[in-house]
Every structure is written in structure tokens, then in C-alpha cells.
């Protein structure tokens, strides 16, 4: 669903899609960015002036942190287990971070190439605490494209 001109979106909900399987209960996504190296070219002009030009370099790999409430779904744990034991042929996956609007329609997709889980962190376990127990998955990727 395209947004009207000059209209912005509210991040109502987020999802992770890996190999066609969608996990829609993501409550927070952080660290999602596209970045590249900067090359400095130092040279003298024809009239002898010293100048520095900045040129685009190689794209950088990135990391994104996904947070969701702890549920019975163990898809994060299965994915982490493959990477933890060095099964990178099955751990490296293509996927996407999806932003949904309030009606549940996808409004933006951030496609990740060769993504694999770096770490999985479970929130603090405190007896008598009434806050939601969360799990944070840090995913590293080689390339990101906006679809």
C-alpha cells in the first residue's frame, strides 16, 4: 500500500520474514541501516591547489536487533542453533524486515541478504515482576535493499 504524498507512516507493527516464514510479533527493530565506506582521494589540481574528493566505497555489512515478547514459538532458537554449531549453509538466509500499517498491510520491506543470527538474549527473569518477558535477536547481514 503506497502512502499519499507528504504522508508519513506510524510504525504500528513489524515482522521478520525468513525463507517465506513470517514472524509478525516483533515489537521493536533497531540498528537497521545502509552504510558504505568513504574513500578520500587527495590530489593537486592543474593550478597546484590541494583538494580532497570524497568518493563512495564498498557497502558495509550491518546488524539489526529484533525484540519480541517471549512466546512458545521457537523459530529464533532453531535459527540460532544452526549458526551456533557452524551450520552456516543452513543458517545464512535471505529475509526481510517488514513494516505494517494499522490495518496489517505491508508498507515497507527491507530485504536482507545472507542474514544469520549473531546472538539471542532473553530479558531479565525476576520473580514477582509484572513486565513482559522479551527476547532480543541480533541478526547480521551482508547487504540490505529497500523494496
N, C-alpha and C positions, 0 to 999 in steps of 0.2 A: 504494500500500500504506500503510494507516494504521498509525501506531505505537501500541502499547499505552499506556494512561495512565501517566504518570510515567516513560516510557521516552524516552531521548534518542537522537539519531542520530549516527553517525560519518560524516564526510564521506569516503566511500570513493572516489567519483569524481564528476566534474562534466561537464556538457555544455552546449553552446550550440546552440539551435535557432533558425534564421533562415529564415523563409518555408518552413517544412516540412522544411528540410535540417538534420540533426543532426550536430554535430561533438562526438564523445564523448571525445576525448583531452585535455580540459582538465585540467591538474594543479593549478591554483590560481586562485581567484576572490577578488578583494579590492575593497573600496570599495562593495560592494552595500548601499545603504541607502535608506530612505524618509525624507524630511525635508520640513518645511514652515516657512514664516515664522511668527514670533510677533508679534502686534500688541499693543502696550501701550495700554490705554485708561485715561487719567488723569482722575479726576473727584472731585467732592466729594459726600459722602453728604448726606442730608436734615438731619442734625445737624451738618454742617460739617466732618466729618473727611475728610482727603485719602486716597484709596485708588487703588491701581493694580491693574487687572484685566488678565490676560493672556488673549488670545483666539487661536484658531487662524487662521492666514493662508493665503496661497496655497501650494500644494505647490511644492517646488523640483525642478528637473531634477537629474539625477545623472550620475555616471560610474562605470564598473566596469572593472577591469583583469583580463583573462583571460590566463593563462600556459599554454603547452603546449610540449612538445618539438617541435623543428623536424622536419618530415616533408616528403614530396613533395606533400602537399595544399596547394594554393594558393588555397583559398577565402578566407582572410584577405586575401591580396594583391589579389584581384579586387574585394573589397568596399572596400578602402582606395582602390584606383584610381578607382572611381566617385566617392567623396567628394572625393578629391584634385583631380579635374578638374571639380568643381562639378556633377556629375550627381546632384543631391540627390533628384530624383524617383525614381531607382533606388537611391540609397544609403540613404535612410531606409527602415527595415524594421521590421516587428514581429517579435518573437522572445521567447525565454525562456532563462533560466539554469536548468538542471535539476540537482538533487542526486540522485544514485543511491545505493542501498544496496549492500552487498557482493554481492547477487545480481543486480545490474544493473537493479533495479526503481526507477522514479522515485518519490521520496518527497516532493519539494517542487519547485514551479515558481515562478520569479519572472518574471512577464511584463513585458517591456519594450515601450514604445510609442514609435514614431518614433526608433528607435535608429540610430546611424551611427558609423562608426569615426573616432576623432579622431587616433589615431597607431598605428603599428606599430613595435616596437623588437625588433631581433634581439640576442640575448645576445653577449657578447664572443667574438670569434674569436681563439683563441690556439693556435698550433702546439704540438703535444705535450700539450695539456690533455686530461684524461680525463673532464671533467664533461659533462653533457648540454647540448647547444646548445638554447636556448629562444627562443621569440618571444612578445612581450607585445603584446596588442591592447588599446588603451584605447577603450572604447565609451561614447559619451554618449547619454543617453536623456531623453525629456521626462517620462515617467511610468512608475512601477513599481507592479505589483499582485502580491500573493501569491495563487496559485491553489491 
